Protein backbone atom coordinates (compact mmCIF):
# COMPACT_ATOMS: atom_id res chain seq x y z
CA UNK A 1 0.00 0.00 0.00
CA UNK A 2 1.43 3.40 -0.96
CA UNK A 3 0.76 7.00 -0.12
CA UNK A 4 0.03 9.36 -3.00
CA UNK A 5 3.09 11.06 -4.35
CA UNK A 6 3.94 14.42 -2.78
CA UNK A 7 6.85 16.82 -3.07
CA UNK A 8 8.76 14.62 -0.63
CA UNK A 9 10.47 12.03 -2.82
CA UNK A 10 12.91 10.69 -0.21
CA UNK A 11 11.07 7.40 0.31
CA UNK A 12 8.69 5.12 -1.52
CA UNK A 13 7.61 3.23 1.55
CA UNK A 14 4.13 2.14 2.47
CA UNK A 15 1.29 4.49 3.33
CA UNK A 16 -2.31 4.98 2.19
CA UNK A 17 -3.54 5.38 -1.38
CA UNK A 18 -4.69 8.86 -2.44
CA UNK A 19 -8.27 8.41 -1.23
CA UNK A 20 -7.38 6.45 1.88
CA UNK A 21 -9.49 6.44 5.00
CA UNK A 22 -7.55 7.73 7.99
CA UNK A 23 -8.52 7.32 11.63
CA UNK A 24 -6.60 9.36 14.19
CA UNK A 25 -6.86 9.89 17.90
CA UNK A 26 -4.82 12.82 19.19
CA UNK A 27 -4.53 12.81 22.96
CA UNK A 28 -2.51 14.93 25.35
CA UNK A 29 0.06 12.17 25.69
CA UNK A 30 -0.02 10.06 22.53
CA UNK A 31 -1.39 10.03 18.99
CA UNK A 32 -2.58 6.88 17.24
CA UNK A 33 -3.13 6.88 13.46
CA UNK A 34 -4.59 4.03 11.41
CA UNK A 35 -4.77 4.04 7.61
CA UNK A 36 -7.12 1.63 5.81
CA UNK A 37 -6.53 -1.03 8.49
CA UNK A 38 -3.11 -1.64 6.92
CA UNK A 39 -0.90 0.97 8.56
CA UNK A 40 -0.83 1.88 12.23
CA UNK A 41 1.39 4.46 13.87
CA UNK A 42 1.65 5.51 17.49
CA UNK A 43 3.50 8.72 18.38
CA UNK A 44 4.45 10.17 21.73
CA UNK A 45 4.01 13.82 22.66
CA UNK A 46 7.43 14.64 21.18
CA UNK A 47 6.52 13.09 17.84
CA UNK A 48 8.73 10.03 18.36
CA UNK A 49 7.16 6.83 17.12
CA UNK A 50 6.65 4.06 19.64
CA UNK A 51 4.74 1.48 17.56
CA UNK A 52 4.61 0.99 13.80
CA UNK A 53 2.73 -1.54 11.69
CA UNK A 54 2.72 -1.82 7.92
CA UNK A 55 0.76 -4.86 6.83
CA UNK A 56 2.30 -7.83 8.57
CA UNK A 57 5.48 -5.96 9.53
CA UNK A 58 5.38 -4.78 13.13
CA UNK A 59 7.95 -2.84 15.12
CA UNK A 60 8.25 -1.32 18.59
CA UNK A 61 10.75 1.21 19.87
CA UNK A 62 12.37 0.77 23.28
CA UNK A 63 13.18 3.63 25.61
CA UNK A 64 16.90 3.08 25.04
CA UNK A 65 16.36 3.57 21.29
CA UNK A 66 16.45 -0.05 20.16
CA UNK A 67 14.03 -1.01 17.38
CA UNK A 68 12.34 -4.29 18.26
CA UNK A 69 10.33 -6.86 16.36
CA UNK A 70 7.87 -9.23 18.03
CA UNK A 71 9.26 -12.73 18.38
CA UNK A 72 6.53 -14.91 19.81
CA UNK A 73 5.55 -13.31 23.10
CA UNK A 74 8.90 -11.51 23.39
CA UNK A 75 10.89 -9.01 21.33
CA UNK A 76 14.14 -9.20 19.38
CA UNK A 77 16.30 -6.19 18.45
CA UNK A 78 16.76 -5.23 14.80
CA UNK A 79 20.17 -4.67 13.26
CA UNK A 80 21.30 -1.08 12.75
CA UNK A 81 20.41 -0.96 9.04
CA UNK A 82 16.88 -2.23 9.60
CA UNK A 83 16.37 0.16 12.53
CA UNK A 84 17.50 3.12 10.41
CA UNK A 85 15.19 2.09 7.59
CA UNK A 86 12.22 1.88 9.96
CA UNK A 87 12.98 5.34 11.39
CA UNK A 88 13.15 6.86 7.90
CA UNK A 89 10.00 5.06 6.76
CA UNK A 90 8.01 6.33 9.72
CA UNK A 91 9.29 9.89 9.29
CA UNK A 92 8.54 9.94 5.56
CA UNK A 93 5.08 8.47 6.11
CA UNK A 94 4.34 11.18 8.66
CA UNK A 95 5.40 13.84 6.16
CA UNK A 96 3.19 12.34 3.47
CA UNK A 97 0.22 12.15 5.81
CA UNK A 98 0.84 15.78 6.70
CA UNK A 99 0.71 16.69 3.02
CA UNK A 100 -2.43 14.61 2.52
CA UNK A 101 -4.30 15.98 5.52
CA UNK A 102 -5.69 19.19 3.93
CA UNK A 103 -7.29 17.24 1.07
CA UNK A 104 -9.06 14.65 3.24
CA UNK A 105 -12.81 15.09 3.21
CA UNK A 106 -14.80 14.67 6.41
CA UNK A 107 -15.87 11.16 5.44
CA UNK A 108 -12.23 10.18 4.81
CA UNK A 109 -10.93 11.27 8.20
CA UNK A 110 -12.21 9.93 11.49
CA UNK A 111 -10.61 12.23 14.03
CA UNK A 112 -10.71 12.46 17.78
CA UNK A 113 -8.99 15.73 18.59
CA UNK A 114 -8.27 18.66 16.31
CA UNK A 115 -6.71 18.79 12.87
CA UNK A 116 -4.35 21.44 14.18
CA UNK A 117 -3.03 19.12 16.90
CA UNK A 118 -2.76 16.22 14.44
CA UNK A 119 -0.89 18.45 12.02
CA UNK A 120 1.55 19.51 14.76
CA UNK A 121 2.18 15.92 15.84
CA UNK A 122 2.77 14.76 12.25
CA UNK A 123 5.10 17.67 11.64
CA UNK A 124 7.15 16.67 14.69
CA UNK A 125 7.17 13.01 13.63
CA UNK A 126 8.43 13.92 10.18
CA UNK A 127 11.50 15.52 11.72
CA UNK A 128 12.62 12.41 13.61
CA UNK A 129 15.12 11.04 11.12
CA UNK A 130 17.24 7.97 11.70
CA UNK A 131 20.20 10.17 12.57
CA UNK A 132 18.17 12.16 15.10
CA UNK A 133 17.01 8.90 16.71
CA UNK A 134 20.62 7.68 16.77
CA UNK A 135 21.83 10.80 18.55
CA UNK A 136 18.98 10.62 21.05
CA UNK A 137 19.66 6.94 21.79
CA UNK A 138 23.35 7.66 22.33
CA UNK A 139 22.39 9.79 25.33
CA UNK A 140 20.75 6.91 27.17
CA UNK A 141 23.91 5.93 29.02
CA UNK A 142 24.38 9.50 30.24
CA UNK A 143 20.75 9.74 31.36
CA UNK A 144 20.32 6.43 33.15
CA UNK A 145 22.87 5.30 35.71
CA UNK A 146 22.64 1.69 34.57
CA UNK A 147 20.57 -0.37 32.17
CA UNK A 148 16.96 -1.21 32.99
CA UNK A 149 17.03 -4.99 32.52
CA UNK A 150 13.81 -5.95 34.29
CA UNK A 151 10.65 -4.60 35.94
CA UNK A 152 7.72 -6.45 37.50
CA UNK A 153 4.99 -6.88 34.85
CA UNK A 154 2.49 -4.56 36.51
CA UNK A 155 5.06 -1.74 36.31
CA UNK A 156 6.33 -2.23 32.74
CA UNK A 157 5.12 1.23 31.67
CA UNK A 158 6.64 3.08 34.62
CA UNK A 159 9.14 5.88 34.44
CA UNK A 160 12.31 4.43 35.96
CA UNK A 161 14.28 6.57 38.39
CA UNK A 162 17.54 5.25 39.87
CA UNK A 163 18.41 6.39 43.40
CA UNK A 164 20.59 3.28 43.80
CA UNK A 165 22.55 0.85 41.66
CA UNK A 166 22.96 -2.87 41.93
CA UNK A 167 21.66 -5.36 44.48
CA UNK A 168 22.44 -5.71 48.21
CA UNK A 169 22.63 -9.48 47.79
CA UNK A 170 24.16 -9.74 44.27
CA UNK A 171 24.95 -13.41 44.86
CA UNK A 172 21.75 -15.21 43.85
CA UNK A 173 22.85 -18.04 41.58
CA UNK A 174 19.80 -17.77 39.31
CA UNK A 175 20.08 -14.01 38.68
CA UNK A 176 21.36 -12.89 35.29
CA UNK A 177 20.92 -9.17 35.99
CA UNK A 178 22.51 -8.13 39.28
CA UNK A 179 24.85 -10.96 40.18
CA UNK A 180 28.23 -9.55 41.19
CA UNK A 181 26.80 -5.99 40.98
CA UNK A 182 27.03 -4.64 44.55
CA UNK A 183 24.50 -2.23 45.99
CA UNK A 184 25.39 1.45 45.90
CA UNK A 185 23.33 4.48 46.89
CA UNK A 186 23.66 7.29 44.36
CA UNK A 187 24.92 10.49 45.99
CA UNK A 188 22.46 13.37 46.07
CA UNK A 189 24.10 15.71 43.50
CA UNK A 190 24.37 12.83 41.00
CA UNK A 191 20.78 11.85 41.70
CA UNK A 192 19.51 15.39 41.15
CA UNK A 193 21.37 15.50 37.83
CA UNK A 194 19.85 12.14 36.94
CA UNK A 195 16.32 13.45 37.61
CA UNK A 196 16.88 16.46 35.36
CA UNK A 197 18.37 14.28 32.62
CA UNK A 198 15.46 11.81 32.72
CA UNK A 199 12.95 14.65 32.50
CA UNK A 200 14.77 16.08 29.49
CA UNK A 201 15.15 12.64 27.88
CA UNK A 202 11.41 12.00 27.86
CA UNK A 203 10.40 15.62 27.28
CA UNK A 204 6.64 16.10 27.00
CA UNK A 205 6.23 12.33 26.76
CA UNK A 206 7.05 12.00 30.46
CA UNK A 207 3.40 12.71 31.26
CA UNK A 208 2.43 9.43 29.56
CA UNK A 209 4.11 7.49 32.38
CA UNK A 210 1.55 7.20 35.17
CA UNK A 211 3.85 5.45 37.63
CA UNK A 212 7.46 5.67 38.81
CA UNK A 213 9.69 2.69 39.55
CA UNK A 214 12.66 3.20 41.86
CA UNK A 215 15.57 1.18 40.54
CA UNK A 216 17.53 -0.88 40.66
CA UNK A 217 17.20 -4.25 42.41
CA UNK A 218 16.31 -3.02 45.91
CA UNK A 219 16.10 0.76 46.16
CA UNK A 220 14.23 0.59 49.46
CA UNK A 221 17.24 -1.08 51.07
CA UNK A 222 18.77 2.35 51.62
CA UNK A 223 18.21 3.98 55.04
CA UNK A 224 14.94 5.85 55.52
CA UNK A 225 16.66 9.23 55.83
CA UNK A 226 18.16 8.82 52.36
CA UNK A 227 14.95 7.42 50.88
CA UNK A 228 12.77 10.29 52.06
CA UNK A 229 15.39 12.79 50.93
CA UNK A 230 15.31 11.33 47.42
CA UNK A 231 11.54 10.84 47.31
CA UNK A 232 11.17 14.56 48.01
CA UNK A 233 13.40 15.33 45.02
CA UNK A 234 11.39 12.97 42.79
CA UNK A 235 8.16 14.64 43.89
CA UNK A 236 9.58 18.10 43.15
CA UNK A 237 10.61 17.17 39.60
CA UNK A 238 7.87 14.77 38.49
CA UNK A 239 5.02 15.26 40.94
CA UNK A 240 3.01 12.37 42.34
CA UNK A 241 2.04 9.96 39.54
CA UNK A 242 -1.42 8.41 39.42
CA UNK A 243 -0.18 4.88 40.17
CA UNK A 244 2.37 6.01 42.72
CA UNK A 245 5.93 4.77 43.18
CA UNK A 246 7.10 1.16 43.30
CA UNK A 247 10.32 -0.74 43.87
CA UNK A 248 11.92 -4.13 44.35
CA UNK A 249 12.96 -4.89 47.92
CA UNK A 250 15.11 -7.51 49.64
CA UNK A 251 13.88 -7.79 53.28
CA UNK A 252 16.96 -9.80 54.25
CA UNK A 253 19.27 -6.87 53.49
CA UNK A 254 17.20 -3.80 54.26
CA UNK A 255 16.22 -1.95 57.39
CA UNK A 256 13.61 -3.65 59.57
CA UNK A 257 10.59 -1.36 59.29
CA UNK A 258 7.46 -1.20 61.41
CA UNK A 259 3.99 -0.79 59.97
CA UNK A 260 4.22 2.90 60.88
CA UNK A 261 7.48 3.22 58.92
CA UNK A 262 5.87 1.68 55.86
CA UNK A 263 2.85 3.97 56.28
CA UNK A 264 5.23 6.93 56.18
CA UNK A 265 6.64 5.65 52.89
CA UNK A 266 3.10 5.30 51.56
CA UNK A 267 2.47 8.93 52.52
CA UNK A 268 5.62 9.83 50.55
CA UNK A 269 4.23 8.12 47.45
CA UNK A 270 5.34 4.47 47.66
CA UNK A 271 2.39 2.38 46.47
CA UNK A 272 3.65 -1.17 45.98
CA UNK A 273 6.74 -3.27 46.52
CA UNK A 274 7.90 -6.47 44.80
CA UNK A 275 9.83 -9.06 46.82
CA UNK A 276 11.70 -12.03 45.39
CA UNK A 277 10.52 -14.89 47.60
CA UNK A 278 11.55 -17.54 45.02
CA UNK A 279 10.70 -20.39 47.42
CA UNK A 280 9.65 -20.89 51.03
CA UNK A 281 11.73 -24.05 51.34
CA UNK A 282 14.64 -22.92 53.58
CA UNK A 283 17.29 -25.31 52.26
CA UNK A 284 16.40 -24.48 48.68
CA UNK A 285 16.70 -20.75 49.37
CA UNK A 286 20.10 -21.35 50.92
CA UNK A 287 21.23 -23.31 47.88
CA UNK A 288 20.68 -20.27 45.65
CA UNK A 289 22.35 -17.84 48.08
CA UNK A 290 19.23 -16.43 49.71
CA UNK A 291 18.63 -16.48 53.45
CA UNK A 292 17.05 -19.71 54.70
CA UNK A 293 15.40 -17.76 57.54
CA UNK A 294 11.99 -16.73 56.24
CA UNK A 295 10.94 -14.99 59.43
CA UNK A 296 12.25 -11.63 58.33
CA UNK A 297 10.47 -11.84 54.98
CA UNK A 298 7.23 -12.85 56.69
CA UNK A 299 7.40 -10.03 59.23
CA UNK A 300 8.24 -7.54 56.47
CA UNK A 301 5.19 -8.50 54.40
CA UNK A 302 2.93 -8.29 57.47
CA UNK A 303 4.30 -4.84 58.33
CA UNK A 304 3.90 -3.68 54.74
CA UNK A 305 0.28 -4.75 54.64
CA UNK A 306 -0.47 -3.02 57.94
CA UNK A 307 1.22 0.08 56.61
CA UNK A 308 -0.92 0.15 53.46
CA UNK A 309 1.59 -1.15 50.91
CA UNK A 310 0.47 -3.38 48.05
CA UNK A 311 2.76 -6.40 47.83
CA UNK A 312 3.94 -8.57 44.94
CA UNK A 313 5.87 -11.77 45.64
CA UNK A 314 7.76 -13.76 43.00
CA UNK A 315 8.05 -17.55 43.04
CA UNK A 316 10.50 -19.40 40.79
CA UNK A 317 9.05 -22.52 39.19
CA UNK A 318 11.58 -25.23 38.46
CA UNK A 319 13.91 -24.11 41.25
CA UNK A 320 15.68 -27.19 42.61
CA UNK A 321 14.62 -29.34 39.68
CA UNK A 322 12.12 -32.18 39.62
CA UNK A 323 13.53 -33.81 42.75
CA UNK A 324 12.64 -30.83 44.94
CA UNK A 325 9.50 -29.74 43.10
CA UNK A 326 6.97 -31.28 45.56
CA UNK A 327 8.72 -29.91 48.67
CA UNK A 328 9.19 -26.51 47.00
CA UNK A 329 5.51 -26.33 46.07
CA UNK A 330 4.16 -27.55 49.42
CA UNK A 331 6.33 -25.26 51.54
CA UNK A 332 5.70 -22.22 49.37
CA UNK A 333 1.93 -22.70 49.16
CA UNK A 334 1.69 -23.17 52.92
CA UNK A 335 3.86 -20.10 53.63
CA UNK A 336 1.94 -17.86 51.22
CA UNK A 337 -1.35 -19.08 52.67
CA UNK A 338 -0.40 -17.68 56.06
CA UNK A 339 0.18 -14.14 54.80
CA UNK A 340 -2.51 -11.43 55.02
CA UNK A 341 -2.56 -10.93 51.26
CA UNK A 342 -5.52 -9.23 49.59
CA UNK A 343 -6.97 -8.92 46.11
CA UNK A 344 -4.79 -5.86 45.53
CA UNK A 345 -1.66 -7.98 46.01
CA UNK A 346 0.08 -10.27 43.53
CA UNK A 347 1.88 -13.58 43.48
CA UNK A 348 4.01 -13.95 40.35
CA UNK A 349 4.96 -17.38 39.03
CA UNK A 350 8.22 -17.17 37.09
CA UNK A 351 9.37 -20.34 35.27
CA UNK A 352 13.12 -20.80 35.16
CA UNK A 353 14.91 -21.30 31.83
CA UNK A 354 11.74 -21.25 29.73
CA UNK A 355 10.24 -24.15 31.69
CA UNK A 356 6.78 -22.70 31.23
CA UNK A 357 7.06 -23.13 27.46
CA UNK A 358 7.09 -26.94 27.59
CA UNK A 359 3.95 -29.04 27.96
CA UNK A 360 5.06 -30.26 31.37
CA UNK A 361 5.97 -26.73 32.41
CA UNK A 362 2.62 -25.37 31.31
CA UNK A 363 0.84 -28.10 33.29
CA UNK A 364 2.91 -27.29 36.39
CA UNK A 365 2.14 -23.61 35.98
CA UNK A 366 -1.60 -24.35 35.78
CA UNK A 367 -1.41 -26.50 38.91
CA UNK A 368 0.42 -23.80 40.84
CA UNK A 369 -2.18 -21.25 39.74
CA UNK A 370 -5.08 -23.36 40.94
CA UNK A 371 -3.39 -24.24 44.22
CA UNK A 372 -2.63 -20.58 44.92
CA UNK A 373 -6.20 -19.54 44.23
CA UNK A 374 -7.24 -21.99 46.92
CA UNK A 375 -4.71 -20.57 49.41
CA UNK A 376 -4.65 -16.80 48.97
CA UNK A 377 -6.80 -13.83 48.04
CA UNK A 378 -3.93 -12.35 46.03
CA UNK A 379 -4.10 -12.33 42.25
CA UNK A 380 -1.81 -14.78 40.47
CA UNK A 381 0.20 -13.71 37.43
CA UNK A 382 2.97 -14.98 35.17
CA UNK A 383 6.38 -13.34 35.19
CA UNK A 384 8.45 -14.26 32.13
CA UNK A 385 11.60 -12.26 32.65
CA UNK A 386 12.89 -13.06 29.15
CA UNK A 387 9.92 -11.21 27.66
CA UNK A 388 10.65 -7.86 29.28
CA UNK A 389 11.29 -4.83 27.14
CA UNK A 390 11.12 -1.26 28.44
CA UNK A 391 8.99 0.09 25.62
CA UNK A 392 8.69 3.70 24.54
N, C-alpha and C positions, 0 to 999 in steps of 0.2 A: 504494500500500500504506500502511495507516495503523496506528499503535499504538492499543491500546485506550484509551478515555478514562480519565483519572486526574484527581486534584484540580488538576493543573496545566493550566489552560485557555489558556495564553498563546500556543500555536501549534497549528495543525492540520496540521503538516507530516508527511512520510512517516515510517513506522516500522512494526514488524510488527503483524499482526493479533493478537487476544487469545491465541490458542493457537499463536503463532509458534514456530519452532525457532530457537534462538539458539546460535551457536558463538562461544566466546570463548577467547582465549589471553592470559593475564595474565603478562607477564614482568617482570623487574626494571627494564627500560628502557622498554618499550612494551607497549600493550594493543591487540589487534586483535579486533574484534567483527563478526560477520557474522550477518545476520538473513534467513532464508529465501532466501538467494542473491540478494536484491534490494537489501539495504542493507549497506554495509561502512563501518566506522569505525576509524580508527587514532588512538590517543591516546599522547602522550608521558607521561613520569613525573610531569609537573605537571598532567596532565589536559587539556592543550591538544591540539586535534585537529591532525593533520598530513595526513590523507587522508580523504576523504568521498565515498562513492558512494551514490546513490539512483536505482536503475534505470539509465537511460542517462546521467544527470547525474553528472559526476565533477569533483572539485575537489581541489586541493592547496594547502597553506599554505606560504609561503616564510618563511625565518628573519626577514626584515625586516617580516613581517606581511602582505604582499600575498596576496590570494586569487587563485589561478591556475586556469585551465581548460586542459586539453590542447588543443593546436591542431596537429594532425599529430603530428610527433615533438617539438614544442616546447611552450611554454606561453605563454598570454596572460593579462595581469592583468584581473581583473574591475573594474567600476566600484564606487564606494563603496557604493551602495545594494545591489547584488548581494552584495558581500562581507559587509555587515552582516546581510543575510537568511540567508546561509549560516551565519554564526556563531550566530545565534539558533536556526536550525533544528537545528544540531548540539547546542547546549546543551539545547534542549527535548527532543530525542530521547534524550539521555543521562538526563535526569530521568525520562522515561517508562520507559525501560529499568530504571532504578533502582527505580521503583515496581512494575514487573512482575516483577522478579527473585525476590521471595519466593514468588510463586505458580507459578513454573516447576517442573514435575516433572522428575525426573532424565532422562527420555527426551526432554524438550524443551530441555534445556540440555547442550550438549557443552562442557565446561570444562577447560582446562588452567590450573592455578592454583587459588586458593581463592575461594569466593564472597565472603569478607570483603575480599580484595584487589580483586576486581572491583567490589564495592560502593563501596569507597573511591575507585577510579579514576573510576567513573561520577559519584559525588558531586562530585568535583573538576571533571569535565568540564561538569557542569550549572551550575557557577558562572562559566564563562568566557563571559560575555555579549559582545555586539558592542562595547559600550562598554569593557569590560575589555580586549578585544583591541586596541581603538583606542589606549588609554592605553599598553599594553605596546609596541605598534608605534612609538608616538611617541618612545620611548626609544632606538630603534635608533641614531639619529645621535649620541647621547651615549655609547653603548656602543662603537660601532665608529668608528675614526678616519677611515675613508672607506668608500665602498660596496665591495661584493664583486662585481665585475662578471664575473669569470671564474675558473675553476679547471681544472686538467687533469682529464679524465674519471675517472681512477682515484682522484681525491681529492675527488669531488663531495660526499661525506658527511662530510668533515673539519670539525672545529672550526677556524675561522679566527682566528688571532691576528696582530696587526699591529705588529711592531717597527719597521716602516718604511713610509713612504708613497711613492707614485709610482714612477717608473722612471728608472734612471741614464742611459738613452738618451733616452727620451721624444721621439724624432724619427722613429721608423719611420712611413713614409707609409701603411702598411696598417693601423695600429693605431687602433682606435676607443676604446680604454679609457684608455691612459696617455700619449697624445700630448700634449705641452705640459704634462705633470704631472711636474715635476722630482723627483728622488729626495731623500728626507729621512729621516734616522734619528730615530725618536721618542726624546725624552729619557727617562731612566730613571724619574723620578717619574711622568710621564705614562703610561709603559708599565705601571708597576705598578698605576696606577689603572685602566687599560684591562683588565688581567688580572682584577682584582676585579669590574669591571663586566660582563665577559663571563661570568664564573662566575655572577654573580647573574642575568644575563639568561636563561641557560639553566636555572638551578636544577638540580633533580634530573635533568633531561633531558640534562645535560652528559655523563653516563656513557654515553649512547647513541652518542656520537661516538668512534670507536675510532682516530682519527688526528687530527693537528694540522697545519694548513697555515700556514706563515709568510708573511703577505702583506707588501707587495703584489706588485709585478712582479718584484722581484729582491732579496728580503730578505738573501740571502747575500752581497750586494755590500758590506755593511758590514764594517768591519775585524773580525778574529777576536776581539779583546779585547771588543768590544761584543757580538758574537754570543754568545760563551760566557757573558757576563754576563747576557744576556737569556734564553738557554736555561736557565740555572740558575733564573731566576725562574719561567719556564713550568713547569719540573719541580716546583718547590715548590708551585705553585698547582694544577696539573692532574695531576701525576704523569706517568709515561711511558706513553703510549697503546700499545695492542697493535700498531698499524700504524706507529708511530713518527711522526716529523715530516718534512714535505716542504716544498719551496719552488720557485719559479721562480728562475732564475739567468741572468745575462748575463755570460759569461766575458770579453767584451771590455771590461767596465767594472767588474770585480771584482778582488780581490786574486788574484795568481797563487799557487795552493796546490799543495803537493807531495802525494803519496799519503799521507804521514804526517799532513799537516794535515787531509786529508779523513777519514782514519781517526779522528782526534780528534773531528771533528764527528759521525761515526757513533757513537762512544762517548757523545757528549752527546745522542744521540737522533735525529739526522738520518738518515732511511732512504732517501729518494729525492729526486732533483732533476730538474726539467723545464727544458730549454734550448730556446729558439726558434732552431733552425737556419735554417728557412725555405727556404734553398737553399744548395747548395755551389758555385754558379756565382758567382765573385767579382764580376764586373761587375753581375750581377743583384742581389746583396746591396748593392753600393754604390748602386744606383739607388733602393733603398728605405731608405737611410740606415742600413744596417748595415755593419760593417767588412768590406772585401773580403778581408782577411787571415784565412784559416781556420785558420792554425797554432795560434793561441791556443785556439780552440774545440776543436781536435783534442787538443792537449796536456791541456786541462782534462778532457775525457772520459776519456782514458787514466788520468790521475791519480785521477779519481773511481773508476773501476773498480778500480784497484789498492788504493784506500783502502776499498773495500767498499760504495760507494754504488750504488744502483740508479739508472739513467739513463733519462729519457724525452726524446726529441728530436722537435720538431714540424717538419713540412715543409708549405709552402703550395703547394697545387695551383692552377694557373692564374696563378701569379706570372710576370709578364713577357708574358702573353698567348700566343696560339698560335704566334707567330713564335719565341719563345724556349723553347717547351715541350720540344723534343727536347734542346737543350743543357742546360736545367734538369734534366731527368730523368737524362740520362747522367752529368752531373757529380755530382749528388746521390747516385745509386745507387753510383757508384764510390767516393765519399768515405765513405759509410756502410759499404760493404763492407770498408773498411780498419780499422774500429773494432773493438775487442775486446768487442762487445756479446754479451750472453747472453740466455737465455730469460727471465730476470727483468727484462730491460730492455724498453723500448717505443719504437717509432717511430710517431708520430701523423701521419696524413695529414689535412690541414685544407683543404678546398676554399674558395677565395675567392669571396665574393659569391654563395653558393648554387650554385656551379658543379657541385657533386656531385648536385644535384637534377635536372639535365637528363640526357637519354639519353647524350649525348656525355661529360658529366662523370662519369656513373656508369661508363661504359666505361673512361675514363681512370683512375678510381679503382681499378677492378678490375685494370687492367694494372700500375699502380704496386704494388698489393698482391702480385701474383704475382712481379714483378721483385724486390721486397724480400725475399720468402721465399727467393728463390734466392741472395740476397747476404748475408743476416744471420740470426743465430740469434734476434734480438730479435723479440718479438711485434709485430704490426702492427695498429693501431687507427685508428678514425675520430675526428676531433675537430671537431665542428660547433659553433663558438663561439656561434652564434645560438640554440642549443638549451639553453644553460646556465641553470639556475635553482638557487639555493642553497636547497634544500628543507628545511623543518622535519621 
